[in-house]
Amino acid sequence: MKIVGIEAINVFGGTVYLDVEKLAKHRGLDMSRISNLLMKEKTVALPFEDPITFGVNAAKPLIDSLSDEEKDRIEMVITCTESSFDFGKSMSTYCHDLLGLNRNCRLFELKNACYSGVAGIQMAVNMVLSQVSPGAKVLVIATDISRFMVEEGGDALTADWSFAEPSNGAGAVAMLISDQPKIAQIDVGANGYYGYEVMDTCRPSPDADAGDSDLSLLSYLDCCENAFLEYCKRVEGVKFDETFDYIAYHTPFGGMVKGAHRNMMRKLLKAKPDVIEADFSLRVLPGLDYCQRVGNIMGATAALALTSTIENGDFEHPKRIGVFSYGSGCCSEFFSLVVTKEGQQKLRALNINDKLDARHELSMEEYDGILTGSTALKFGTRNTVLDEDFIPEARETLGQPTLFLKQIKEFHREYVWLG
């Protein structure tokens, strides 16, 4: 059996964030409902940040750690997103250029709501396993920015999305997939996938979201159960409570994950509330830490939960993590991988927590100004120059060069490293 997995992984959680409780009070929302979200902070995209800046900032430390020879073995770059700003040109071309990668490389993009990141991982895994180019690496960049406008329309698209604002974030997770799984080794062939057509959430126009939040929850629960049951058909002797030391769920918000885990424990094990609560704290909560600080970053969220699990779990001995990904519309997958202490140490060396701590906290006035300023980057923007002095603290927070969008000139995006 060929070996494949995650050679390196990194999170970029932005340069500024918002305190979710302060935002909820600012919006006059029901605070009892906010507590059920299990959210703390959310990353906010500045007007001069876009999915490319997030993706490249996530990937650059991984690329910089490679030798020239290793770097040249990256033969595929996949960007995974639902926040693309062009119907034809792939964001992977910008990422490839800004990271200085070899031109003998496949460059393309995947769009499938929140499932896109895991779709990219699995495509990369299959590329490595195929051995069509032994030793090749694949760079997978899952990157997304949330939007809050709602389309006017019929009954199917009139759900209350006021509680999406506190949970939706912006960010990216970059992964190198190769036959050197220094972070995590994929369980080859251990996949359960499940999908069907459902109109739970969508983006009917480039800059707007719409959907039915109740239907989305039901679809998530349905897919979680059935993707896992399909996994069980393909892997002998699986037990939900024993096979996986940790479970990383796609996390629209922590409360939804808690409900999904409770549903699985009840249906599969007929577990009592106290057992469910203890199991959630032990196996699931480690994966929520980054999600509670960055927010829902759509196609990158399952990978964000996985990274958080590796960061916060106990890997004194090798441990197996089950990963569940759900993308509206819908498609889902349950797969697994094994992490060692060495993998955790390699991840921790990137100091992701320190970089999240270094972000600038926005005031409500600054945040409302960002919402207004972001209209300069609507889909199809032809020409604009971005004000890099807006929220100047963003340039200095991370203590290292950070990529920002400088201008758009005849649709072409130009970037600059600042800080």
Secondary structure, DSSP 8 states (H G I E B T S, - for coil): ----EEEEEEEE--SEEEEHHHHHHHHT--HHHHHHHT--EEE---TT--HHHHHHHHHHHHHHTS-HHHHTTEEEEEEE-S--S-SSS-HHHHHHHHTT--SSSEEEEE--GGGHHHHHHHHHHHHHHHTSSTT-EEEEEEEEE----B---SGGG----TTTTTTB-EEEEEEEEES--SSEEEEEEEEEEEE----SEEEEETTEEEE-HHHHHHHHHHHHHHHHHHHHHHSTT--TTTT-SEEEE--SSHHHHHHHHHHHHHHHH---HHHHHHHIIIIIGGGGHHHHHH-B-GGGHHHHHHHHHHHHS--SS-EEEEEEEEETTTEEEEEEEEE-HHHHHHHHTT-HHHHHHTSEE--HHHHHHHHHHGGGG-TT---EE--TTSSGGGGTTTSS-EEEEEEEETTEEEEEEE-
